[in-house]
Amino acid sequence: MKLRIVLADDHPFVLLGVRSVLLAADDIEVVGQACGARELLQTLEAVPCDVVITDLTMPPVSGEAEDGLRLVQRLRRDWPHIAVVVLTGVANAVLLRAVAHAGVVAMLRKTGPMDDLAAIVRGAAQGLAHLSPAIERELAVAGGPSDLCLPRLTPRESVVVRKFASGGSITEIARALGRDVRTVSCQKRDAMAKLGISNDAGLFAYVRAYGLL
């Protein structure tokens, strides 16, 4: 019996590439695909499968379901018999450790080689864990996969991060909170340092993945 796979990614070319790699294997069948979290959950409700290969952060649409870490947790809760393989471009070690702790079987870099994908999927169906070398290095440098404590932001830092990720500028946030612009800027910078994030794009991805909005 063939392994039944469902794919989820918001980039059509990624879906096409992964699908073509898997279809080259005689013992693997792609039974469904989705371009977002909500569509993935709907697919799993209708289509039996053995392994899900999903992106970690997919831009939400109106009424979208969980994304990122919350999506992985939902998959493990509602479909515990399905192995979850994450294919991601996220490089934040804190987030990757949390995702690993949530129960995924394998995590791979989108930019990495796909030569072994079929073998990794077969192993995932049997519960064999796999981390791509790039992700393994990131986790090792940041303290290893066993270090699962998430950094704690102060309440004020959390508010600033959420408002910034929702589209507010530093000036707008300062005005809304009745704070000095320099204070808000410093709180945002301190929060990013605690989270191990070096740019705004990484901050947006982190907030989306953890469902902090």
N, CA, C and O of each residue as an XYZ file, in Angstrom:
852
protein
N       0.839     -1.198      0.000
C       0.000      0.000      0.000
C       0.874      1.249      0.000
O       1.851      1.331      0.744
N       0.516      2.221     -0.841
C       1.333      3.430     -0.950
C       1.139      4.348      0.259
O       0.071      4.387      0.870
N       2.215      5.090      0.587
C       2.119      6.106      1.624
C       1.315      7.281      1.073
O       1.587      7.767     -0.025
N       0.329      7.731      1.838
C      -0.532      8.827      1.399
C      -0.034     10.138      2.010
O       0.098     10.258      3.228
N       0.239     11.111      1.153
C       0.854     12.364      1.577
C      -0.064     13.538      1.242
O      -0.663     13.586      0.168
N      -0.166     14.495      2.190
C      -0.831     15.773      1.936
C       0.216     16.876      2.063
O       0.983     16.903      3.025
N       0.243     17.782      1.092
C       1.212     18.878      1.056
C       0.523     20.203      1.369
O      -0.639     20.403      1.015
N       1.248     21.114      2.036
C       0.714     22.450      2.303
C       1.831     23.482      2.213
O       2.831     23.402      2.926
N       1.642     24.451      1.325
C       2.593     25.556      1.179
C       1.904     26.661      0.399
O       1.103     26.391     -0.496
N       2.215     27.912      0.739
C       1.563     29.012      0.033
C       2.280     29.388     -1.257
O       1.831     30.283     -1.972
N       3.392     28.716     -1.565
C       4.117     28.983     -2.807
C       3.855     27.858     -3.805
O       4.273     26.724     -3.572
N       3.174     28.149     -4.909
C       2.844     27.104     -5.899
C       4.064     26.351     -6.411
O       3.988     25.146     -6.652
N       5.194     27.048     -6.582
C       6.375     26.377     -7.121
C       6.966     25.387     -6.114
O       7.525     24.361     -6.502
N       6.841     25.697     -4.821
C       7.302     24.754     -3.799
C       6.430     23.504     -3.832
O       6.939     22.383     -3.795
N       5.109     23.702     -3.901
C       4.195     22.561     -3.996
C       4.514     21.711     -5.214
O       4.550     20.483     -5.136
N       4.747     22.379     -6.343
C       5.031     21.654     -7.579
C       6.325     20.863     -7.464
O       6.391     19.709     -7.887
N       7.361     21.486     -6.889
C       8.656     20.817     -6.751
C       8.599     19.621     -5.823
O       9.111     18.549     -6.148
N       7.967     19.807     -4.650
C       7.868     18.710     -3.688
C       7.021     17.581     -4.272
O       7.356     16.405     -4.135
N       5.935     17.952     -4.914
C       5.048     16.944     -5.497
C       5.781     16.110     -6.544
O       5.642     14.887     -6.583
N       6.561     16.776     -7.389
C       7.258     16.052     -8.461
C       8.306     15.102     -7.892
O       8.499     14.005     -8.415
N       8.991     15.523     -6.809
C       9.980     14.649     -6.167
C       9.304     13.406     -5.601
O       9.799     12.292     -5.771
N       8.181     13.599     -4.931
C       7.502     12.475     -4.292
C       6.853     11.536     -5.309
O       6.835     10.320     -5.114
N       6.323     12.101     -6.388
C       5.662     11.265     -7.387
C       6.647     10.371     -8.134
O       6.253      9.404     -8.786
N       7.932     10.706     -8.033
C       8.945      9.856     -8.663
C       9.144      8.556     -7.888
O       9.753      7.613     -8.395
N       8.628      8.506     -6.654
C       8.743      7.298     -5.826
C       7.509      6.423     -6.042
O       6.382      6.906     -5.932
N       7.709      5.172     -6.340
C       6.596      4.273     -6.643
C       5.701      3.979     -5.448
O       4.538      3.612     -5.615
N       6.248      4.140     -4.227
C       5.484      3.763     -3.041
C       4.845      4.950     -2.329
O       4.366      4.811     -1.204
N       4.834      6.131     -2.980
C       4.287      7.340     -2.364
C       3.218      7.936     -3.277
O       3.382      7.995     -4.495
N       2.123      8.373     -2.663
C       1.023      8.982     -3.408
C       0.626     10.300     -2.752
O       0.354     10.336     -1.552
N       0.592     11.378     -3.523
C       0.127     12.670     -3.012
C      -1.390     12.701     -3.159
O      -1.910     12.749     -4.274
N      -2.092     12.673     -2.038
C      -3.551     12.573     -2.067
C      -4.249     13.914     -1.864
O      -5.472     14.001     -1.974
N      -3.475     14.960     -1.569
C      -4.090     16.273     -1.393
C      -3.045     17.343     -1.210
O      -1.910     17.053     -0.832
N      -3.425     18.596     -1.480
C      -2.516     19.709     -1.242
C      -3.314     20.954     -0.886
O      -4.483     21.083     -1.251
N      -2.669     21.865     -0.173
C      -3.334     23.067      0.315
C      -2.365     24.236      0.251
O      -1.149     24.048      0.266
N      -2.909     25.436      0.179
C      -2.053     26.631      0.119
C      -2.156     27.476      1.387
O      -1.660     28.602      1.424
N      -2.796     26.939      2.423
C      -2.918     27.654      3.689
C      -3.354     26.718      4.786
O      -3.703     25.566      4.531
N      -3.334     27.221      6.031
C      -3.662     26.378      7.184
C      -5.109     25.900      7.150
O      -5.388     24.724      7.386
N      -6.025     26.817      6.857
C      -7.430     26.422      6.846
C      -7.707     25.352      5.795
O      -8.421     24.383      6.052
N      -7.133     25.539      4.610
C      -7.338     24.558      3.544
C      -6.706     23.214      3.907
O      -7.238     22.159      3.560
N      -5.577     23.256      4.600
C      -4.933     22.017      5.042
C      -5.844     21.256      6.001
O      -6.035     20.049      5.847
N      -6.402     21.947      6.985
C      -7.279     21.286      7.953
C      -8.522     20.717      7.275
O      -8.979     19.623      7.608
N      -9.060     21.472      6.322
C     -10.230     20.984      5.587
C      -9.877     19.741      4.775
O     -10.669     18.804      4.686
N      -8.694     19.739      4.190
C      -8.256     18.580      3.408
C      -8.121     17.350      4.290
O      -8.549     16.258      3.914
N      -7.525     17.528      5.467
C      -7.323     16.388      6.363
C      -8.643     15.835      6.895
O      -8.749     14.645      7.193
N      -9.636     16.693      7.010
C     -10.951     16.221      7.449
C     -11.617     15.345      6.389
O     -12.471     14.516      6.703
N     -11.210     15.540      5.116
C     -11.871     14.822      4.017
C     -11.035     13.702      3.417
O     -11.573     12.773      2.813
N      -9.711     13.789      3.585
C      -8.816     12.854      2.890
C      -7.916     12.130      3.892
O      -7.118     12.784      4.564
N      -8.012     10.820      4.015
C      -7.101     10.075      4.893
C      -5.668     10.154      4.371
O      -5.441     10.070      3.164
N      -4.709     10.315      5.271
C      -3.315     10.329      4.840
C      -2.418      9.821      5.962
O      -2.850      9.657      7.103
N      -1.168      9.578      5.612
C      -0.191      9.049      6.572
C       0.808     10.105      7.029
O       1.258     10.088      8.174
N       1.155     11.028      6.123
C       2.162     12.059      6.416
C       1.694     13.402      5.860
O       1.195     13.483      4.738
N       1.862     14.452      6.661
C       1.637     15.822      6.200
C       2.989     16.497      6.060
O       3.814     16.455      6.973
N       3.211     17.121      4.906
C       4.407     17.955      4.709
C       3.907     19.383      4.593
O       3.213     19.723      3.634
N       4.253     20.225      5.563
C       3.684     21.568      5.601
C       4.726     22.651      5.829
O       5.723     22.454      6.524
N       4.464     23.789      5.229
C       5.218     25.003      5.526
C       4.875     25.410      6.957
O       3.841     25.007      7.490
N       5.740     26.205      7.573
C       5.489     26.622      8.946
C       4.667     27.903      9.010
O       3.773     28.023      9.848
N       4.955     28.851      8.141
C       4.219     30.120      8.139
C       3.673     30.372      6.751
O       4.426     30.528      5.789
N       2.354     30.410      6.657
C       1.663     30.705      5.403
C       0.791     31.922      5.641
O      -0.011     31.917      6.575
N       0.919     32.976      4.822
C       0.146     34.203      5.053
C      -1.336     33.903      5.209
O      -1.929     33.261      4.342
N      -1.949     34.362      6.313
C      -3.362     34.062      6.542
C      -4.277     34.878      5.646
O      -3.939     35.992      5.246
N      -5.420     34.326      5.339
C      -6.469     35.065      4.648
C      -7.565     35.316      5.668
O      -7.473     34.846      6.802
N      -8.611     36.057      5.278
C      -9.694     36.366      6.194
C     -10.305     35.085      6.767
O     -10.714     34.192      6.024
N     -10.360     35.012      8.084
C     -10.937     33.840      8.727
C     -10.015     32.638      8.757
O     -10.460     31.517      9.005
N      -8.711     32.866      8.501
C      -7.767     31.753      8.438
C      -7.644     31.046      9.779
O      -7.853     31.643     10.835
N      -7.305     29.770      9.718
C      -7.127     28.974     10.923
C      -5.731     29.218     11.499
O      -5.024     30.134     11.079
N      -5.353     28.391     12.460
C      -4.046     28.538     13.092
C      -2.910     28.441     12.077
O      -3.021     27.766     11.053
N      -1.832     29.126     12.386
C      -0.648     29.067     11.546
C       0.542     28.770     12.440
O       0.455     28.896     13.661
N       1.665     28.372     11.829
C       2.897     28.196     12.571
C       2.819     27.141     13.662
O       2.331     26.032     13.444
N       3.309     27.508     14.838
C       3.351     26.576     15.960
C       1.956     26.081     16.313
O       1.771     24.898     16.599
N       0.980     26.973     16.296
C      -0.390     26.573     16.647
C      -0.942     25.568     15.641
O      -1.712     24.680     16.006
N      -0.552     25.704     14.382
C      -0.986     24.739     13.374
C      -0.409     23.358     13.682
O      -1.125     22.358     13.633
N       0.878     23.306     13.999
C       1.510     22.024     14.335
C       0.833     21.401     15.551
O       0.562     20.200     15.571
N       0.561     22.217     16.561
C      -0.099     21.706     17.759
C      -1.491     21.175     17.436
O      -1.914     20.158     17.984
N      -2.197     21.861     16.551
C      -3.542     21.403     16.140
C      -3.453     20.076     15.393
O      -4.257     19.173     15.625
N      -2.485     19.962     14.508
C      -2.313     18.712     13.762
C      -2.023     17.553     14.708
O      -2.587     16.470     14.550
N      -1.153     17.767     15.685
C      -0.798     16.695     16.610
C      -1.965     16.334     17.524
O      -2.118     15.180     17.925
N      -2.785     17.330     17.848
C      -3.927     17.078     18.726
C      -5.058     16.334     18.005
O      -5.613     15.367     18.528
N      -5.389     16.801     16.796
C      -6.563     16.268     16.092
C      -6.248     15.055     15.211
O      -7.127     14.241     14.932
N      -4.989     14.941     14.777
C      -4.598     13.808     13.931
C      -3.299     13.204     14.462
O      -2.282     13.233     13.769
N      -3.316     12.661     15.669
C      -2.077     12.155     16.285
C      -1.443     10.996     15.519
O      -0.258     10.712     15.694
N      -2.221     10.330     14.678
C      -1.696      9.202     13.912
C      -0.962      9.639     12.654
O      -0.308      8.822     12.005
N      -1.061     10.926     12.297
C      -0.409     11.438     11.086
C       0.946     12.031     11.450
O       1.042     12.865     12.350
N       1.987     11.602     10.752
C       3.329     12.168     10.968
C       3.409     13.539     10.323
O       2.913     13.737      9.214
N       4.032     14.486     11.010
C       4.144     15.859     10.502
C       5.592     16.157     10.139
O       6.493     16.047     10.971
N       5.798     16.536      8.885
C       7.106     16.961      8.398
C       7.007     18.442      8.052
O       6.147     18.839      7.266
N       7.882     19.261      8.633
C       7.869     20.702      8.383
C       8.946     21.052      7.370
O      10.110     20.681      7.517
N       8.532     21.772      6.344
C       9.442     22.273      5.308
C       9.397     23.786      5.404
O       8.391     24.396      5.041
N      10.479     24.412      5.892
C      10.402     25.819      6.268
C      11.618     26.637      5.849
O      12.703     26.109      5.608
N      11.392     27.943      5.773
C      12.482     28.879      5.564
C      12.804     29.635      6.842
O      13.746     30.427      6.870
N      12.036     29.403      7.900
C      12.244     30.080      9.188
C      13.580     29.651      9.790
O      13.908     28.464      9.812
N      14.347     30.626     10.277
C      15.664     30.319     10.828
C      15.763     30.636     12.312
O      16.843     30.517     12.890
N      14.671     31.033     12.938
C      14.703     31.377     14.354
C      14.765     30.115     15.206
O      13.832     29.311     15.200
N      15.856     29.940     15.935
C      16.079     28.704     16.677
C      15.064     28.504     17.782
O      14.694     27.367     18.076
N      14.601     29.586     18.405
C      13.606     29.470     19.470
C      12.327     28.855     18.923
O      11.758     27.944     19.525
N      11.881     29.357     17.782
C      10.674     28.837     17.156
C      10.866     27.388     16.702
O       9.985     26.550     16.893
N      12.014     27.102     16.108
C      12.268     25.745     15.620
C      12.298     24.740     16.774
O      11.799     23.624     16.630
N      12.875     25.120     17.913
C      12.875     24.231     19.074
C      11.458     23.972     19.559
O      11.106     22.843     19.903
N      10.633     25.041     19.585
C       9.255     24.880     20.040
C       8.474     23.976     19.098
O       7.660     23.166     19.543
N       8.717     24.111     17.804
C       8.039     23.266     16.821
C       8.470     21.813     16.986
O       7.642     20.903     16.931
N       9.771     21.599     17.189
C      10.262     20.242     17.409
C       9.625     19.643     18.658
O       9.256     18.469     18.676
N       9.500     20.452     19.691
C       8.911     19.996     20.949
C       7.425     19.680     20.788
O       6.881     18.862     21.530
N       6.762     20.328     19.816
C       5.321     20.122     19.605
C       5.025     18.762     18.987
O       3.874     18.325     18.982
N       6.051     18.085     18.463
C       5.823     16.722     18.003
C       5.993     16.464     16.526
O       5.522     15.441     16.028
N       6.664     17.375     15.790
C       6.933     17.071     14.385
C       7.984     15.965     14.325
O       8.802     15.819     15.234
N       7.950     15.199     13.254
C       8.908     14.103     13.103
C      10.164     14.574     12.388
O      11.265     14.117     12.694
N      10.002     15.489     11.432
C      11.153     15.954     10.662
C      10.999     17.430     10.341
O       9.888     17.931     10.167
N      12.144     18.127     10.266
C      12.158     19.532      9.838
C      13.240     19.712      8.791
O      14.394     19.336      8.999
N      12.852     20.293      7.660
C      13.767     20.457      6.538
C      13.775     21.895      6.071
O      12.783     22.610      6.215
N      14.899     22.321      5.511
C      15.016     23.635      4.900
C      14.430     23.611      3.493
O      14.692     22.691      2.718
N      13.638     24.626      3.173
C      13.098     24.744      1.813
C      14.221     24.881      0.786
O      14.117     24.386     -0.336
N      15.286     25.556      1.186
C      16.377     25.824      0.258
C      17.361     24.663      0.149
O      18.285     24.706     -0.663
N      17.168     23.635      0.957
C      18.085     22.506      0.936
C      17.776     21.523     -0.173
O      16.732     21.626     -0.818
N      18.666     20.570     -0.407
C      18.444     19.546     -1.441
C      17.270     18.644     -1.079
O      17.033     18.352      0.092
N      16.542     18.211     -2.101
C      15.365     17.362     -1.904
C      15.638     15.905     -2.301
O      14.711     15.100     -2.398
N      16.894     15.580     -2.525
C      17.227     14.230     -2.993
C      16.742     13.137     -2.042
O      16.335     12.060     -2.479
N      16.787     13.420     -0.745
C      16.436     12.397      0.242
C      15.014     12.546      0.766
O      14.645     11.877      1.731
N      14.203     13.412      0.147
C      12.878     13.693      0.692
C      12.020     12.437      0.789
O      11.368     12.215      1.809
N      12.010     11.622     -0.247
C      11.183     10.406     -0.224
C      11.600      9.490      0.923
O      10.747      8.939      1.619
N      12.906      9.325      1.122
C      13.393      8.472      2.207
C      13.029      9.055      3.570
O      12.689      8.316      4.494
N      13.101     10.387      3.695
C      12.746     11.039      4.957
C      11.262     10.860      5.247
O      10.871     10.637      6.392
N      10.435     10.958      4.207
C       8.994     10.769      4.369
C       8.681      9.330      4.786
O       7.833      9.105      5.650
N       9.346      8.380      4.188
C       9.151      6.969      4.574
C       9.524      6.776      6.047
O       8.821      6.101      6.800
N      10.652      7.389      6.439
C      11.080      7.281      7.829
C      10.102      7.958      8.776
O       9.813      7.441      9.855
N       9.587      9.131      8.365
C       8.626      9.856      9.202
C       7.382      9.020      9.462
O       6.838      9.038     10.566
N       6.932      8.287      8.448
C       5.747      7.432      8.599
C       5.979      6.346      9.645
O       5.031      5.810     10.218
N       7.255      6.026      9.888
C       7.604      5.016     10.886
C       8.080      5.642     12.199
O       8.514      4.940     13.112
N       7.991      6.975     12.280
C       8.384      7.661     13.501
C       9.855      7.973     13.614
O      10.334      8.284     14.705
N      10.596      7.898     12.506
C      12.033      8.172     12.534
C      12.285      9.671     12.369
O      11.920     10.259     11.351
N      12.902     10.277     13.364
C      13.124     11.722     13.355
C      14.236     12.115     12.393
O      15.169     11.353     12.144
N      14.108     13.337     11.857
C      15.144     13.852     10.958
C      15.166     15.367     11.023
O      14.119     16.011     10.958
N      16.369     15.945     11.153
C      16.580     17.383     11.037
C      17.567     17.624      9.916
O      18.575     16.927      9.807
N      17.278     18.620      9.075
C      18.249     18.942      8.036
C      19.509     19.482      8.700
O      19.428     20.040      9.794
N      20.670     19.333      8.071
C      21.924     19.816      8.680
C      21.877     21.290      9.064
O      22.413     21.675     10.103
N      21.240     22.120      8.234
C      21.178     23.559      8.528
C      20.400     23.818      9.813
O      20.834     24.612     10.647
N      19.267     23.165      9.982
C      18.453     23.346     11.182
C      19.175     22.772     12.399
O      19.118     23.350     13.484
N      19.843     21.658     12.227
C      20.605     21.041     13.317
C      21.679     22.007     13.831
O      21.876     22.143     15.039
N      22.374     22.678     12.894
C      23.418     23.639     13.276
C      22.816     24.816     14.032
O      23.374     25.260     15.036
N      21.673     25.328     13.555
C      21.044     26.476     14.200
C      20.623     26.130     15.629
O      20.799     26.934     16.545
N      20.075     24.947     15.812
C      19.663     24.527     17.149
C      20.865     24.329     18.060
O      20.813     24.668     19.243
N      21.943     23.782     17.516
C      23.147     23.537     18.316
C      23.775     24.850     18.765
O      24.172     24.988     19.922
N      23.865     25.807     17.859
C      24.470     27.104     18.180
C      23.653     27.827     19.244
O      24.206     28.517     20.100
N      22.314     27.661     19.183
C      21.431     28.382     20.112
C      21.173     27.618     21.399
O      20.353     28.049     22.211
N      21.846     26.504     21.606
C      21.684     25.814     22.877
C      21.152     24.414     22.755
O      20.977     23.736     23.768
N      20.887     23.950     21.536
C      20.445     22.572     21.349
C      18.954     22.417     21.455
O      18.283     23.241     22.077
N      18.419     21.356     20.847
C      16.975     21.153     20.808
C      16.337     20.867     22.158
O      15.116     20.950     22.293
N      17.151     20.528     23.168
C      16.556     20.256     24.478
C      16.260     21.536     25.248
O      15.528     21.513     26.238
N      16.834     22.668     24.791
C      16.598     23.941     25.465
C      15.288     24.522     24.932
O      15.285     25.237     23.930
N      14.166     24.210     25.610
C      12.861     24.542     25.065
C      12.193     25.725     25.753
O      11.007     25.967     25.528
N      12.905     26.457     26.571
C      12.302     27.593     27.259
C      12.213     28.795     26.326
O      13.221     29.234     25.771
N      11.019     29.317     26.160
C      10.849     30.483     25.311
C      11.231     31.731     26.089
O      10.945     31.820     27.283
N      11.881     32.710     25.429
C      12.255     33.938     26.120
C      11.010     34.714     26.540
O      10.012     34.741     25.820
N      11.078     35.334     27.694
C       9.932     36.089     28.196
C      10.108     37.569     27.915
O      11.115     38.171     28.286
N       9.117     38.146     27.255
C       9.098     39.585     27.033
C       8.351     40.236     28.192
O       7.476     39.625     28.807
N       8.707     41.476     28.479
C       7.927     42.217     29.465
C       6.567     42.535     28.854
O       6.425     42.524     27.631
N       5.559     42.819     29.689
C       4.238     43.178     29.139
C       4.307     44.327     28.141
O       3.605     44.309     27.130
N       5.138     45.319     28.411
C       5.239     46.467     27.508
C       5.907     46.080     26.189
O       5.503     46.538     25.120
N       6.920     45.243     26.279
C       7.565     44.759     25.048
C       6.585     43.952     24.205
O       6.557     44.085     22.981
N       5.781     43.114     24.859
C       4.809     42.287     24.143
C       3.798     43.154     23.403
O       3.458     42.879     22.253
N       3.321     44.198     24.067
C       2.342     45.094     23.427
C       2.955     45.773     22.209
O       2.325     45.854     21.154
N       4.176     46.258     22.353
C       4.853     46.929     21.243
C       5.045     45.975     20.069
O       4.791     46.340     18.921
N       5.491     44.754     20.356
C       5.719     43.772     19.292
C       4.419     43.453     18.560
O       4.398     43.402     17.330
N       3.341     43.238     19.303
C       2.054     42.907     18.671
C       1.559     44.055     17.808
O       1.099     43.837     16.687
N       1.647     45.271     18.318
C       1.168     46.428     17.557
C       2.034     46.658     16.317
O       1.517     47.011     15.257
N       3.336     46.462     16.445
C       4.215     46.645     15.300
C       3.925     45.594     14.226
O       3.859     45.917     13.040
N       3.752     44.331     14.645
C       3.473     43.260     13.698
C       2.092     43.413     13.070
O       1.825     42.837     12.016
N       1.203     44.192     13.714
C      -0.127     44.443     13.161
C      -0.119     45.598     12.167
O      -1.151     45.931     11.583
N       1.046     46.203     11.980
C       1.159     47.253     10.964
C       1.370     48.650     11.500
O       1.460     49.596     10.718
N       1.453     48.813     12.818
C       1.657     50.139     13.376
C       3.107     50.584     13.292
O       4.020     49.777     13.473
N       3.319     51.850     13.022
C       4.676     52.394     13.017
C       5.084     52.711     14.453
O       4.242     52.754     15.350
N       6.375     52.933     14.663
C       6.860     53.266     16.010
C       6.180     54.535     16.516
O       5.802     54.622     17.685
N       6.028     55.515     15.631
C       5.382     56.777     16.017
C       3.926     56.556     16.396
O       3.453     57.106     17.391
N       3.211     55.751     15.607
C       1.800     55.474     15.889
C       1.634     54.708     17.193
O       0.718     54.977     17.969
N       2.527     53.753     17.428
C       2.459     52.969     18.659
C       2.719     53.860     19.872
O       2.024     53.768     20.884
N       3.727     54.723     19.756
C       4.051     55.634     20.861
C       2.869     56.536     21.174
O       2.552     56.771     22.339
N       2.214     57.042     20.127
C       1.050     57.914     20.321
C      -0.094     57.146     20.988
O      -0.744     57.654     21.901
N      -0.336     55.907     20.518
C      -1.446     55.111     21.063
C      -1.219     54.732     22.520
O      -2.165     54.653     23.305
N       0.045     54.497     22.878
C       0.357     54.058     24.241
C       0.728     55.210     25.171
O       0.907     55.015     26.373
N       0.841     56.410     24.604
C       1.222     57.557     25.412
C       2.655     57.491     25.885
O       2.976     57.943     26.984
N       3.530     56.921     25.044
C       4.945     56.805     25.392
C       5.799     57.614     24.434
O       5.353     58.025     23.363
N       7.043     57.832     24.850
C       8.008     58.508     23.992
C       8.426     57.580     22.852
O       8.546     56.370     23.048
N       8.647     58.140     21.666
C       9.044     57.348     20.503
C      10.323     56.573     20.781
O      10.451     55.413     20.388
N      11.270     57.216     21.458
C      12.540     56.538     21.753
C      12.331     55.359     22.698
O      13.014     54.341     22.581
N      11.398     55.488     23.625
C      11.108     54.388     24.561
C      10.536     53.190     23.813
O      10.952     52.053     24.032
N       9.574     53.458     22.923
C       8.953     52.375     22.144
C       9.981     51.715     21.240
O      10.010     50.491     21.120
N      10.823     52.515     20.607
C      11.859     51.969     19.734
C      12.809     51.074     20.519
O      13.217     50.017     20.038
N      13.159     51.499     21.724
C      14.057     50.716     22.578
C      13.391     49.409     23.014
O      14.042     48.365     23.060
N      12.097     49.466     23.335
C      11.380     48.259     23.751
C      11.290     47.256     22.600
O      11.425     46.051     22.813
N      11.066     47.746     21.395
C      11.036     46.863     20.225
C      12.405     46.233     20.016
O      12.503     45.030     19.775
N      13.454     47.029     20.107
C      14.819     46.522     19.913
C      15.178     45.489     20.973
O      15.775     44.459     20.657
N      14.823     45.752     22.224
C      15.114     44.807     23.308
C      14.358     43.494     23.114
O      14.903     42.419     23.363
N      13.098     43.581     22.668
C      12.301     42.372     22.433
C      12.921     41.526     21.333
O      13.001     40.304     21.458
N      13.357     42.164     20.261
C      13.973     41.436     19.152
C      15.266     40.764     19.601
O      15.563     39.646     19.179
N      16.021     41.428     20.439
C      17.269     40.839     20.947
C      16.972     39.597     21.785
O      17.666     38.588     21.662
N      15.949     39.662     22.634
C      15.575     38.503     23.452
C      15.132     37.327     22.583
O      15.408     36.170     22.901
N      14.441     37.636     21.480
C      13.906     36.593     20.610
C      14.943     36.077     19.614
O      14.690     35.105     18.902
N      16.092     36.716     19.565
C      17.119     36.292     18.621
C      16.781     36.669     17.189
O      17.159     35.966     16.251
N      16.065     37.784     17.018
C      15.620     38.231     15.691
C      16.374     39.496     15.319
O      16.521     40.405     16.136
N      16.852     39.550     14.079
C      17.703     40.671     13.674
C      17.031     41.651     12.718
O      17.600     42.703     12.428
N      15.835     41.335     12.222
C      15.186     42.255     11.286
C      13.668     42.183     11.424
O      13.130     41.284     12.070
N      12.991     43.147     10.804
C      11.536     43.228     10.932
C      10.830     42.033     10.304
O       9.814     41.570     10.823
N      11.359     41.530      9.191
C      10.740     40.374      8.539
C      10.728     39.173      9.477
O       9.740     38.442      9.548
N      11.829     38.975     10.195
C      11.903     37.883     11.159
C      10.922     38.067     12.301
O      10.359     37.098     12.809
N      10.716     39.325     12.706
C       9.767     39.611     13.782
C       8.341     39.297     13.343
O       7.569     38.708     14.099
N       7.993     39.695     12.112
C       6.658     39.385     11.582
C       6.435     37.871     11.537
O       5.375     37.381     11.925
N       7.443     37.138     11.062
C       7.325     35.685     10.960
C       7.154     35.041     12.330
O       6.363     34.112     12.494
N       7.900     35.542     13.313
C       7.824     34.992     14.670
C       6.429     35.212     15.257
O       5.829     34.293     15.816
N       5.921     36.439     15.126
C       4.614     36.756     15.693
C       3.518     35.926     15.026
O       2.616     35.430     15.701
N       3.596     35.774     13.716
C       2.610     34.951     12.992
C       2.685     33.505     13.419
O       1.666     32.858     13.663
N       3.908     33.003     13.507
C       4.094     31.589     13.820
C       3.603     31.252     15.222
O       3.062     30.169     15.443
N       3.786     32.171     16.176
C       3.363     31.902     17.540
C       1.934     32.347     17.820
O       1.421     32.160     18.923
N       1.289     32.942     16.802
C      -0.098     33.346     16.982
C      -0.252     34.444     18.021
O      -1.211     34.436     18.792
N       0.697     35.405     18.052
C       0.663     36.441     19.078
C      -0.226     37.614     18.719
O      -0.454     38.485     19.558
N      -0.744     37.662     17.477
C      -1.597     38.777     17.081
C      -2.978     38.626     17.683
O      -3.843     39.473     17.463
